[in-house]
């Protein structure tokens, strides 16, 4: 991943401003915990509203958290970057009350294509999900 300061724009300040009042993050109560060029960490506490009809945390909730970190991570380098592919492996379940953390690390950020890896863990560091994503830039 290219480092900021070596021809890579630093969009971190702009993204941090956009985080305040972002509709989906507010709706799901996701919080941006850390953001630097090519890296993002987003957290969310699991609540009863996140359960499906089987009483388990809905996989789409886990995906949303990973996608939020993905969006921040890649857009910290190239904006606007739009997802064209997202692949997730749900590895373990989460429970109501768990504090989930999604981390995104940009693997490749080119002029047109970006590739990122995301993990979702619980408060004990247990791996909940692993994901990859590809973006294109519209700039």
C-alpha positions in Angstrom: 0.0 0.0 0.0 1.4 3.4 -0.8 2.1 5.6 2.1 0.7 9.2 2.4 3.2 11.8 1.5 4.6 9.8 -1.5 2.2 11.1 -4.1 -0.8 9.7 -2.4 -3.5 12.2 -1.3 -4.5 12.2 2.4 -8.3 12.4 2.5 -8.5 11.5 6.2 -9.6 14.9 7.5 -12.4 15.2 4.9 -13.6 11.7 5.8 -13.6 12.4 9.5 -15.8 15.4 8.8 -18.2 13.3 6.7 -18.5 10.7 9.5 -20.4 13.1 11.7 -24.1 12.7 10.9 -23.6 9.9 8.4 -27.0 8.3 8.1 -26.1 4.6 7.9 -23.5 4.8 10.6 -25.9 6.6 12.9 -28.7 4.1 12.2 -26.5 1.1 13.0 -24.6 2.9 15.7 -21.2 2.3 14.1 -18.3 4.5 15.2 -15.1 5.4 13.3 -12.5 4.6 15.9 -9.3 5.1 13.8 -8.5 6.4 10.4 -5.2 6.9 8.6 -4.2 6.7 5.0 -5.0 3.1 3.9 -6.3 1.9 7.2 -9.6 2.2 9.1 -11.1 0.8 12.3 -14.8 0.9 12.9 -16.7 -0.4 16.0 -20.3 -1.4 16.7 -22.0 -2.9 19.8 -24.4 -5.7 18.9 -27.9 -5.1 20.1 -31.1 -7.1 20.0 -32.2 -5.3 16.8 -29.3 -6.9 15.0 -30.7 -10.5 15.5 -32.5 -12.5 12.8 -35.5 -14.9 13.2 -33.2 -17.6 14.5 -32.0 -15.3 17.3 -28.5 -15.0 15.7 -26.7 -11.8 14.6 -27.8 -11.2 11.0 -24.9 -11.8 8.7 -25.7 -8.6 6.8 -25.0 -6.6 10.0 -21.4 -8.1 10.1 -21.1 -7.3 6.4 -22.2 -3.7 7.0 -19.6 -3.2 9.6 -16.8 -4.6 7.4 -18.1 -2.5 4.4 -18.0 0.7 6.5 -14.3 0.1 7.4 -13.7 -0.8 3.7 -15.3 2.5 2.6 -13.2 4.6 5.0 -10.0 2.7 4.3 -10.0 2.9 0.5 -11.4 6.4 0.3 -8.7 7.6 2.6 -6.4 7.2 -0.4 -8.5 7.7 -3.5 -11.9 9.3 -3.5 -14.5 8.7 -4.7 -13.8 4.9 -4.7 -16.9 2.8 -5.4 -17.1 -0.9 -4.5 -17.4 -3.3 -7.4 -16.8 -6.5 -5.4 -17.2 -7.6 -1.8 -16.5 -11.1 -0.6 -17.1 -12.2 3.1 -16.5 -15.3 5.0 -18.6 -15.5 8.2 -16.4 -17.6 10.5 -18.0 -17.3 14.0 -21.1 -15.9 15.5 -21.5 -12.8 17.6 -23.8 -12.2 20.5 -25.9 -9.3 21.8 -23.6 -7.1 23.9 -20.5 -7.9 21.9 -18.3 -5.0 20.7 -17.3 -5.8 17.2 -14.4 -4.2 15.4 -13.9 -4.1 11.7 -10.5 -3.2 10.3 -9.6 -2.5 6.7 -6.1 -2.5 5.3 -5.7 -1.4 1.7 -3.6 -3.9 -0.2 -3.4 -2.0 -3.5 -4.5 1.5 -4.4 -4.0 2.2 -8.0 -5.2 5.0 -10.4 -8.4 2.9 -11.3 -8.5 -0.2 -9.0 -8.2 -0.7 -5.3 -8.1 -3.9 -3.3 -8.6 -4.2 0.4 -8.7 -6.8 3.2 -11.1 -6.6 6.1 -11.4 -8.5 9.4 -14.2 -8.4 12.0 -13.3 -9.4 15.5 -15.1 -9.3 18.9 -13.9 -7.7 22.1 -11.8 -10.7 22.9 -10.1 -10.7 19.5 -12.1 -13.7 18.2 -12.3 -13.6 14.4 -15.9 -13.2 13.4 -15.4 -12.6 9.6 -12.8 -12.1 6.9 -13.5 -10.1 3.8 -11.9 -8.7 0.6 -13.2 -5.9 -1.5 -12.4 -4.3 -4.9 -13.1 -0.7 -5.9 -12.9 1.5 -8.9 -12.3 5.2 -8.8 -14.7 7.5 -10.6 -12.2 10.4 -10.5 
